[in-house]
Amino acid sequence: MPPAKRTQRTRAYDPAKIRAAVLAQFDHVRRCVLTLTPEQLARSTRLGEWTVLELAAHITMAMRSVVRGAEAPAPAARELSLLEWPLATRRFAADVDHDTREIAEAAADTPGALAGLYEDIGGRLAELLAAVPGERLITTRFGGVRLEDFLVTRTVELIVHTDDLNDATGLAVPYDRQALAACTRLLADALAVKAPGGSVEVRVPPYAVVQCVEGPRHTRGTPPNVVETDPLTWVRLATGRRSWAQALDGAHIHASGERADLSAHLPVLG
């Protein structure tokens, strides 16, 4: 009888640190957006046809989803767990694109509208996070989700799109350490869900270590198949911003062992 597959355990996150991280990273982005000129907002990004304006609009939408979800009546049941979220995002890509373009078009028509949107959402988000308990179920496009779980997914949205913003503008918007840690860990755990197993150890110091990929399971000593990279490279790999070959060619990955090729399992987030 073959051994039973391991189930990836949901990692525990400190709710207070996650709330602080979401607010801090959104504020980093807000401060950047307030400095952008019309020429910078019109620049292209690595996100298909989106400009910087649409990218900035999308970030507000990602945070507005927390506010709207908590303000709506609580759903009857939890329909999505934290580890299910990364693989569920692809189903809603068209809806996200449509909603983002609507927000961007509205902001483009009124001077100062984008800055006002950031100020409004930032204030409402801070008030909400100070008042609503993390275990409360909220309504999202993915279904009923615990607020504390949804906030972890928002660290992914914020870190990934902060990196997109830096890439498009040449600015250096900071990455909040706690937000980067949570983003890195969730995307690493998502890989272990997508490619379950114990033959490859993936290390993203100082934040995450997971085992994945079917094959002989390592139990002692130095693992025969190891992949190691830094947090931002991992975020770019896990979200398709950088290919496995590009990261290898740039010496941003150390991979050893005959199974230490994750290209078939990446990205993990649409």
C-alpha positions in Angstrom: 0.0 0.0 0.0 1.5 3.4 -1.0 2.1 5.9 1.8 -0.7 8.4 2.5 -0.1 11.9 1.1 0.7 14.5 3.7 -1.8 17.3 4.1 -0.2 20.8 4.3 -1.0 22.3 7.6 -2.3 25.9 7.8 0.4 28.1 9.2 -0.4 30.2 12.2 -0.1 34.0 11.8 -0.2 36.6 14.5 -3.4 38.6 13.9 -2.1 41.8 15.4 1.1 41.7 13.3 -0.8 41.0 10.2 -3.1 43.9 10.7 -0.2 46.2 11.4 1.6 44.9 8.3 -1.4 45.5 6.0 -1.8 49.0 7.2 1.9 49.7 7.0 2.3 48.4 3.5 -0.8 50.2 2.2 0.6 53.4 3.7 3.9 52.8 1.9 2.1 52.5 -1.4 -0.2 55.5 -0.6 2.8 57.7 0.0 4.3 56.7 -3.3 1.1 57.1 -5.3 0.7 60.7 -4.0 4.1 61.5 -5.7 3.3 60.1 -9.1 3.0 62.5 -12.1 0.6 62.0 -14.9 3.5 60.8 -17.0 4.4 58.2 -14.5 0.8 57.0 -14.1 0.6 56.5 -17.9 3.7 54.2 -18.0 3.2 50.6 -18.9 3.7 47.8 -16.4 4.7 44.1 -16.6 1.0 43.3 -16.1 -0.1 43.0 -19.7 -2.1 46.1 -20.8 -2.3 47.7 -17.3 -0.6 51.1 -16.8 0.7 52.4 -13.5 -2.7 54.1 -13.0 -4.5 50.8 -13.3 -2.0 49.1 -11.0 -2.5 51.8 -8.4 -6.3 51.5 -8.8 -6.1 47.7 -8.4 -4.3 48.1 -5.1 -7.1 50.2 -3.7 -9.6 47.6 -4.9 -7.7 44.9 -3.1 -8.0 46.9 0.2 -11.6 48.0 -0.5 -12.6 44.3 -0.7 -11.7 44.0 3.0 -13.8 47.0 3.9 -16.8 46.0 1.8 -16.6 42.4 2.9 -16.7 43.4 6.6 -19.4 45.9 6.1 -21.7 43.4 4.4 -23.8 40.9 6.3 -21.7 37.9 7.5 -22.0 34.9 5.2 -23.6 31.8 6.5 -20.5 29.6 6.1 -16.8 29.6 5.5 -16.3 28.7 1.9 -12.6 29.2 1.4 -9.6 28.5 3.6 -6.4 30.4 3.5 -4.4 27.7 1.6 -7.1 27.4 -1.0 -6.9 31.1 -1.9 -3.7 31.2 -4.1 -5.0 28.6 -6.5 -8.5 30.1 -6.6 -7.4 33.5 -7.9 -7.2 32.4 -11.5 -10.9 31.9 -11.7 -11.6 35.6 -11.0 -8.9 37.1 -13.2 -11.4 38.5 -15.8 -13.6 40.0 -13.1 -10.6 41.6 -11.4 -9.4 43.1 -14.6 -12.8 44.6 -15.4 -13.3 46.1 -11.9 -9.8 47.5 -11.9 -10.3 49.3 -15.3 -13.5 50.8 -14.0 -11.8 52.3 -11.0 -8.9 53.5 -13.1 -11.2 55.2 -15.6 -13.2 56.9 -12.9 -10.0 58.1 -11.2 -8.6 59.4 -14.5 -11.6 61.6 -15.1 -11.2 63.7 -11.9 -8.0 65.4 -10.7 -7.0 64.2 -7.3 -9.5 61.3 -7.4 -6.8 58.6 -7.0 -5.3 60.3 -4.0 -8.7 60.8 -2.4 -9.5 57.1 -3.0 -6.3 56.1 -1.2 -7.0 58.4 1.7 -10.6 57.2 2.0 -9.9 53.5 1.9 -6.9 53.9 4.2 -9.0 55.6 6.9 -11.9 53.1 6.6 -9.5 50.2 6.7 -7.8 51.4 9.9 -11.2 51.9 11.6 -12.4 48.5 10.6 -9.3 46.6 11.7 -9.5 48.3 15.1 -13.1 47.1 15.6 -13.8 43.8 13.8 -12.7 40.5 15.3 -10.5 38.3 13.1 -12.7 35.3 13.4 -15.6 37.1 11.8 -16.6 35.7 8.4 -16.7 38.3 5.6 -18.1 38.2 2.1 -15.6 38.2 -0.8 -15.6 37.3 -4.4 -14.2 34.0 -3.3 -17.0 33.3 -0.9 -17.1 33.4 2.9 -13.7 33.8 4.4 -12.4 34.6 7.9 -11.3 38.2 8.2 -7.9 37.1 9.7 -7.3 34.8 6.8 -8.3 37.3 4.2 -5.9 39.8 5.7 -3.0 37.4 5.1 -4.0 37.2 1.5 -3.9 41.1 1.4 -0.2 41.0 2.3 0.3 39.0 -0.9 -1.6 41.6 -2.9 0.3 44.4 -1.3 3.8 43.0 -1.6 3.4 41.6 -5.1 2.0 44.9 -6.4 4.4 47.0 -4.5 7.1 45.1 -6.4 5.2 45.7 -9.7 5.0 49.4 -8.8 8.7 49.6 -8.1 9.5 47.8 -11.4 7.3 50.2 -13.5 8.3 53.5 -11.9 11.9 52.9 -10.8 10.9 54.1 -7.3 11.9 52.2 -4.1 8.7 51.8 -2.2 9.6 49.9 1.0 8.5 46.4 1.8 7.2 46.0 5.3 9.1 43.2 7.0 6.0 41.5 8.4 4.0 41.8 5.2 6.9 40.4 3.2 7.2 37.5 5.7 3.5 36.6 5.5 3.4 36.9 1.7 6.5 34.7 1.4 5.1 32.0 3.7 1.7 31.8 2.1 3.1 31.5 -1.4 5.6 28.8 -0.1 2.7 26.9 1.5 0.7 27.2 -1.7 3.5 25.4 -3.6 3.4 22.6 -1.0 -0.4 22.3 -1.7 0.0 22.4 -5.5 2.9 20.0 -5.5 2.5 17.8 -2.4 5.3 15.5 -1.4 8.6 15.5 0.5 11.3 15.0 -2.0 12.4 18.7 -2.4 13.0 21.2 0.3 12.4 24.8 -0.6 14.1 27.4 1.6 13.3 31.1 1.5 15.4 32.5 4.4 14.6 33.9 6.8 10.9 33.3 6.4 9.9 29.9 5.1 11.0 26.3 4.6 8.6 23.8 3.0 8.8 20.3 1.5 7.1 19.5 -1.8 7.1 17.4 -4.9 6.3 13.6 -5.0 9.2 11.2 -4.6 11.4 9.8 -1.9 10.8 11.6 1.3 13.8 13.1 3.1 14.0 12.5 6.9 17.6 13.0 8.2 20.7 14.9 7.3 21.1 17.2 4.3 18.2 16.9 1.9 19.3 15.5 -1.5 17.1 18.1 -3.4 17.2 21.7 -2.2 16.0 24.9 -3.7 17.0 28.2 -1.9 16.3 31.8 -2.9 15.6 35.2 -1.4 12.1 36.4 -0.5 11.6 38.8 -3.4 12.8 36.3 -6.0 10.5 33.7 -4.5 7.5 36.1 -4.7 8.4 36.8 -8.4 8.7 33.1 -9.2 5.5 32.2 -7.4 3.5 34.9 -9.2 5.0 34.5 -12.7 6.9 37.8 -12.6 10.1 35.8 -13.2 10.6 32.5 -14.9 12.6 29.6 -13.4 15.2 30.0 -16.2 15.6 33.7 -15.6 16.2 33.2 -11.9 18.7 30.5 -12.5 20.5 32.5 -15.2 20.7 35.5 -12.8 22.1 33.3 -10.0 19.0 34.2 -7.8 18.3 30.5 -7.1 20.5 27.8 -5.7 19.2 24.4 -6.8 20.8 21.1 -6.1 19.6 17.6 -6.7 18.0 15.8 -9.7 14.5 16.8 -8.6 15.3 20.4 -7.7 13.6 21.9 -10.7 10.3 23.6 -9.8 9.5 25.1 -13.2 6.7 22.6 -13.8 5.0 23.8 -10.6 5.3 27.5 -11.0 3.6 30.0 -10.8 1.3 29.1 -7.8 -0.6 32.4 -8.0 -2.4 33.5 -11.2 
